[in-house]
Amino acid sequence: MYKLYIRQKVFKLRDVYPVLDEDGNAVYQVEQDFRLIGNTVHVNHVSNQRSFVIDRELLRLMPRYQVRFNDGSRMTIRQRINLFRKQIEVSSKDYQLNLKGDFILDLYFDVYNGTTKVGYIEKAFLAWGDTFVITVLDPEFEEELLALLIVVDDILDMEARSHANS
């Protein structure tokens, strides 16, 4: 078990931030493209190797994202509403990830592959800017956990912007 830490800037035109290990060393670099519509996020390992790319699909009622990993595998993440409750659905031909917990209010959720817990994600409150902690229980799912956090954070940011504009 180990942890990864993400601290986003408060004032930003473009999202660029490191993902740090427990010793404060950069492990990944996250770079979000600045575009008026759509959203593409590039995540690179510090070895300058691209780890994965996240694309938000346009013209959807509920947010949907495609994650393309460097090894050629893919994952689709989408927001659903089921009985007036928001849920995140993850699909991949390689595994079956499920999120359990509250990703809207508390931003704490466990991630399972089938019935095996592979990690959990939480937001640190009372911190300057958005600060997140990913606890990785299965290193095989490190990049998937990071991608889930980035997508859930983007969904929350979109909802906050839409409420601010209302």
C-alpha positions as CSV (number, residue, x, y, z in Angstrom):
1,M,0.0,0.0,0.0
2,Y,1.2,3.5,-0.8
3,K,-0.2,6.9,-1.5
4,L,-0.1,9.5,-4.3
5,Y,-0.9,13.2,-3.6
6,I,-2.4,15.7,-6.0
7,R,-2.6,19.5,-5.2
8,Q,-4.2,21.7,-7.8
9,K,-3.6,25.4,-8.0
10,V,-6.4,27.7,-7.0
11,F,-5.9,30.3,-9.7
12,K,-5.3,28.7,-13.1
13,L,-5.8,29.2,-16.8
14,R,-4.5,25.8,-17.6
15,D,-4.4,22.8,-15.3
16,V,-0.8,21.6,-15.0
17,Y,0.2,19.9,-11.8
18,P,2.4,17.1,-10.5
19,V,1.3,13.9,-8.8
20,L,3.6,13.2,-5.9
21,D,4.6,10.1,-4.0
22,E,4.8,9.9,-0.2
23,D,8.3,11.4,-0.2
24,G,7.2,14.4,-2.2
25,N,8.8,13.3,-5.4
26,A,6.9,13.9,-8.7
27,V,5.7,10.6,-10.2
28,Y,3.4,12.0,-12.9
29,Q,2.8,15.3,-14.6
30,V,-0.9,16.1,-15.5
31,E,-1.5,18.6,-18.3
32,Q,-5.0,19.7,-19.3
33,D,-5.4,21.3,-22.7
34,F,-7.0,24.8,-22.7
35,R,-10.0,24.6,-25.0
36,L,-13.4,26.4,-25.0
37,I,-15.2,23.1,-25.6
38,G,-14.2,19.6,-24.7
39,N,-11.4,18.5,-22.5
40,T,-8.2,16.5,-23.1
41,V,-5.9,15.6,-20.3
42,H,-2.4,14.2,-20.9
43,V,-0.7,12.3,-18.0
44,N,2.9,11.6,-18.4
45,H,5.2,9.5,-16.1
46,V,8.2,11.5,-14.9
47,S,10.3,9.3,-17.2
48,N,8.8,11.4,-20.0
49,Q,6.7,8.4,-21.1
50,R,3.1,9.1,-21.8
51,S,1.0,7.1,-19.4
52,F,-2.6,7.9,-20.6
53,V,-4.8,10.4,-22.3
54,I,-8.4,11.3,-21.2
55,D,-10.8,12.8,-23.6
56,R,-14.2,14.1,-22.6
57,E,-16.8,13.3,-25.3
58,L,-18.8,16.2,-26.5
59,L,-22.5,16.6,-27.0
60,R,-23.6,14.2,-24.2
61,L,-26.3,14.8,-21.7
62,M,-24.2,13.1,-19.0
63,P,-20.4,13.4,-19.0
64,R,-18.6,10.5,-20.7
65,Y,-14.8,10.1,-20.9
66,Q,-12.5,7.8,-22.9
67,V,-9.2,6.9,-21.3
68,R,-6.4,5.6,-23.6
69,F,-3.5,4.0,-21.8
70,N,0.0,3.7,-23.3
71,D,-0.2,-0.1,-23.5
72,G,-3.2,0.2,-25.8
73,S,-5.9,-0.7,-23.3
74,R,-9.0,1.6,-22.9
75,M,-11.4,2.5,-20.2
76,T,-14.7,4.4,-20.5
77,I,-16.0,6.4,-17.5
78,R,-19.4,7.9,-17.5
79,Q,-21.7,9.6,-15.0
80,R,-25.2,8.2,-14.5
81,I,-28.2,9.1,-12.5
82,N,-30.0,6.2,-10.9
83,L,-33.0,7.0,-8.7
84,F,-32.0,10.6,-8.2
85,R,-28.4,9.6,-7.2
86,K,-25.3,10.2,-9.2
87,Q,-23.1,7.3,-10.0
88,I,-19.9,6.7,-11.9
89,E,-19.8,3.8,-14.2
90,V,-16.5,2.3,-15.4
91,S,-16.2,-0.1,-18.3
92,S,-13.2,-1.9,-19.8
93,K,-12.7,-5.3,-21.5
94,D,-9.8,-6.0,-19.2
95,Y,-11.4,-5.5,-15.7
96,Q,-14.6,-4.5,-13.9
97,L,-14.1,-1.4,-11.7
98,N,-16.8,-0.3,-9.3
99,L,-16.9,2.8,-7.1
100,K,-18.5,2.7,-3.7
101,G,-18.9,5.8,-1.5
102,D,-19.7,9.4,-1.9
103,F,-18.0,11.1,-4.8
104,I,-20.1,14.2,-4.8
105,L,-20.3,15.5,-1.2
106,D,-17.4,14.0,0.7
107,L,-15.3,12.9,-2.2
108,Y,-14.3,9.7,-0.6
109,F,-14.8,6.5,-2.5
110,D,-13.4,3.0,-2.6
111,V,-12.5,1.4,-5.9
112,Y,-13.1,-2.4,-6.4
113,N,-12.1,-4.7,-9.2
114,G,-14.9,-7.2,-8.9
115,T,-15.0,-7.8,-5.2
116,T,-11.3,-6.9,-4.5
117,K,-10.6,-3.4,-3.2
118,V,-7.8,-2.0,-5.3
119,G,-7.6,1.5,-3.7
120,Y,-9.5,4.5,-2.4
121,I,-9.6,8.2,-3.2
122,E,-10.3,11.1,-0.8
123,K,-10.3,14.9,-0.9
124,A,-8.4,16.7,1.8
125,F,-10.5,19.4,3.3
126,L,-9.3,22.6,4.8
127,A,-6.5,22.8,2.2
128,W,-5.5,25.6,-0.1
129,G,-6.7,24.5,-3.5
130,D,-8.1,21.1,-4.3
131,T,-5.9,18.4,-2.6
132,F,-6.5,14.7,-3.1
133,V,-5.0,11.5,-1.8
134,I,-5.0,8.3,-3.7
135,T,-4.3,5.2,-1.6
136,V,-3.1,2.4,-4.0
137,L,-3.7,-1.1,-2.6
138,D,-3.0,-2.9,-5.9
139,P,-0.2,-1.3,-8.0
140,E,-1.6,-2.8,-11.1
141,F,-4.4,-0.2,-10.9
142,E,-2.3,2.9,-10.1
143,E,-3.0,4.6,-13.5
144,E,-6.7,3.7,-13.4
145,L,-7.1,5.2,-10.0
146,L,-5.4,8.4,-11.1
147,A,-7.6,8.6,-14.2
148,L,-10.7,8.1,-12.1
149,L,-9.7,10.9,-9.8
150,I,-9.1,13.3,-12.7
151,V,-12.5,12.5,-14.3
152,V,-14.4,12.8,-11.0
153,D,-12.7,16.1,-10.3
154,D,-13.6,17.3,-13.8
155,I,-17.2,16.3,-13.3
156,L,-17.3,18.3,-10.0
157,D,-15.7,21.3,-11.6
158,M,-18.2,21.3,-14.5
159,E,-21.1,21.1,-12.0
160,A,-19.7,24.0,-9.9
161,R,-19.3,26.1,-13.1
162,S,-22.8,25.4,-14.2
163,H,-24.2,26.3,-10.7
164,A,-22.1,29.5,-10.7
165,N,-23.6,30.5,-14.1
166,S,-27.2,29.8,-13.0
